[in-house]
Amino acid sequence: MKTTLEILDALFRKAKSKAAERGQTLKDLVTDALRDKLAADASRKPPGEPEWMQGFGKLRRLRKETARIQTRIDETFEVMEPEDRG
């Protein structure tokens, strides 16, 4: 498929130069770059899931430990020091 893209002059020159260094055409370089970018994006997050949710729920296994620690903190702060009693 043919298409027209607007690319900044500096980026175009860098891409053209990189393609020449690799012995590729600009078309092949852009095709490879798009393929790599799309594959990386697809493997990074499930479709429809916002990026910030990637780590959501990963620490679920620590829920009991977190509750235990919070209980100890609550117990400690329930005790009033004599100088704090008024």
Residue, then its C-alpha position, 0 to 999 in steps of 0.5 A: m500500500k502506498t501512503t504519504l507521510e509528513i516527517l520533520d526534515a531532521l528526522f527524515r535525514k536521520a532515517k535516510s542516513k540510518a537506512a543507508e548505514r544498514g544497506q536498507t531502503l527507507k521503505d524497509l527501515v520505516t516498515d521495520a520500525l513500525r513493526d517493532k513499535l507495534a509489537a512492543d506496544a502489543s506485548r506491553k499491555p492487553p488491548g483496552e487496558p490503560e497503561w497505568m493498570q499494568g501493575f495493578g493487583k501484582l501485590r495481591r499476595l501481600r494483602k495478609e501481610t499488609a493487614r498484619i502490619q497495619t494492625r500492629i501500627d494501629e495497636t501501637f498508636e492506640v497506646m497513649e504515652p503518659e505525657d500525651r494524656g491531658 
